[in-house]
Amino acid sequence: MTFLLRFLVISGLIFLSNSGSAQARLMEVKTGHVVSFAIPEYMSRTVGINSAAFLQFKSAVKDLYTFVIEDSKEELALVEMKFSTCMEFYDFTINDFLVGEKNRKVSTPKAFSEGGVNFVQSELTYYDKEAKADIYYNITVAETGNHFYQILSFTSLENSAAVKEDCSKLALSLREVPCN
């Protein structure tokens, strides 16, 4: 047999063997999405604040730190955790947050919607033994169509008045950006 004839026979056999063992059809699965925040210009993106966070920001100069934890409603449902409202998710997350810390106080949460996103926001203070200082947290839970987000900013209680408005604006700026 000539080289060309051998090549055609082998190519044909490979084609037939591959088409004879056809696999199941493939389905497209999309994952991920884009989230945007408007952060104060004195803050920068960082890592190391919270290991569960997917976004983290800080300003060492202003002593302000923010981290964002994302929970997919689909993934929560897989572990049989379905929340009917943003407030229900907030209650679930706040129940264990810094429980047992000295002088822990949580303000009454406020629920509202803005820009198509449901929010619950509160403030928490406690005494941190290691830092030997009172700590202030701005806690925001946001609900979009497919996700819950926990946006937590913290600083010393004595610094909180200077950054409180920035913490709130940062949290309320959350937007999911459609991916094309």
N, C-alpha and C positions, 0 to 999 in steps of 0.2 A: 504494500500500500504506500501510496505517496504521502508525504507530510501533510499536504492540504486535505486529502481524504481522511486521514487519521484525525486531524484537527476537527473537521466537521462532524465525524462520528462521535468523538468524545464530547464535543460541545452539545450535540443533540442529546446524548445520554444524560449529561449533567442537567440540561433543561428539563427533560422528562422526569428525572428523579426528584428535582425540586418542585415541579408542578404536581407531582403525584402525592406528595406529602404536605399539601397546603395546610397552613396553620389557620386558626380562627382569625376572623377579621379584627383589625385593631381599631380601638376607639381613641379619640383624642381626649386627653385629660389636661385641663389647664390648672395651674396652681399659682399662688402668689397674687399679690396686688400691690399697688403703690399707695402710700399714705404720705400726706404732707402736713407739716406743722410750721407755724410762724413762730420762731424763737427770738427772744431778745438778742440784739446784736452783740451783747457782751458775753453770751453763752456760746459754747462750741460743742460739737459732737465728741463723745468720748466712749470709753468702755470701762468695765470694772466696778460699776456702782451696784448693779444687781444682776446676778447670773441668769435670771429668767427674762430679763428685758431684751427687746429687740431694737430699741432705740434708747440712747442715753445722752444727756446734755449736762454741761456743768459750767460754772464760773467760780473759780477759786477766789478771785478778787471779791466777788459779791457773796461768796459763801452760799451758793445756790446750786442745787443738784436736782435733776429730773430724770426719771426713767419711765418707760412705757412698756407695758406688758400686753400682748395681743392674745385673745382667745377666739378661735374660730367657732362659730355656732355649730358647724358641721362636726368638728372634732369633739366639742363638748357633748353633742348628741350621741356620738359613738361610745362615750363612757357614761351614757344615760344621765347627763346633766343638761336639762332643758329649762331655760329661764324664760318666763313669760313677759317680764318687763326689765327695763334697765335698773329700776329700784330693787327688784328681786336679786339681780346679779350683784349689785352694790352691797346689799345686806349680807349675801353669802361671802363676799370678799372681806368686808370690814369686820365680820365677827371674829376672825382669827388674827387680824392685823395688830401687832404689838400688844396683844392681850397679856396681862400680867406685868406690864411695865408700870413703874411708879408714876403716879399722877396722870394716868392716861385719861384724856377727855376728848370726846368726839362731839362736834357741833351737830345740830339737826341738819340732815341732808336736804338739799334743795334740788328738785327735779324740774327740768325744762327741756325744750327742744330749740335748736338753732341750726339753720342751714341744712335741714334734713337729718340731723343727728340728735339722738336723745342723750341727755346728760343728767348725771346726778353728781352733785358737788358738795363736799363738806371739808371741815378743817379738823385736824387732830393734833393734840399736843401731848407730850409726855416728858418725863425726866430720864435722860440717858446717863446711866452710871459711868460708862466708859468715858464719855465726853465731859461728864460732870457739868451738864447744861440742860436746859429745857430746849426741846426740839419742836419745831412747827412743821406740819405736813399740810399741803393743799392736796386733797384727794379728789380726783375726778374719774368717774366711770362714764364711758361713752359707748353708745350702741348704734351701730350702722346696720344695714340690711343683713350682713353675714358675719359680723364680728362684734365682740366686746373689747374695749380697751380700758386698761387701768393706767391713768396718767398721774404719777405721784411726784410732787416737787417738795423738797425739804431744805430747811435752813435752821439756824438757831432762832429761838423764840424772840430774842431781842432784835434780830435782823428782819423778822417777818413783816413788819409794817412797811419796810422799804421795798420789798419784792412781792408782796401779796398780789397786787394787781397784775404784775407780769406773769406770775404763776397761773392765774386764772385765764388771762388772755392766751397764753401758750396752750393750755389744755383745751380751750374752746375753739382754737384754730384748726383742730384736727379735721382733715378732709380725706376721704378716699378718692383717689384719682383713677378714672377709668383707663384700663390698659387696652391698647389696640393691637 
